[in-house]
């Protein structure tokens, strides 16, 4: 009886540790995905930026443009980041939280700032603080973004506790 209980406890502990290690690995992979997306933004490489999206992924930007599918996401990034008012911008993103809905689906909250944007008069705009909600899916062993919802903030994010 005691041996059976000890074996059951060891198996349960092993399962918990394996799941925790998988979450840790997945979290590191997601953080690397966000970091690489930001690096590609800062190079103004729309194709590389869109490569982080799932084939059916989408983006709705703060101005209401909705790009559905990787090709249209790339087109939106090309219009805004390569040749639009973000064409000299630098983005910073800090991952605030990653929540796993399932082992292969994660919700990522990011605090972000874009600098180096210019208004239509050609004057540099101030920093654009915003928040991004990403949804990522793991498909064929690789994390990809399936949705992004960046939105501007009227006030800095503060947690209600």
Secondary structure, DSSP 8 states (H G I E B T S, - for coil): -HHHHHHHHHHHHHHHHHHHHHHHHHHHHHHHHHHHHHHHHHTT-HHHHHTTEEEEEEEE-TTS-EEESHHHHHHHHIIIIISSTTTT-EEEEEEEEEEEEETTEEEEEEEEEEE--B-TTS-B---EEEEEEEEEEEETTEEEEEEEEEEE-SS------
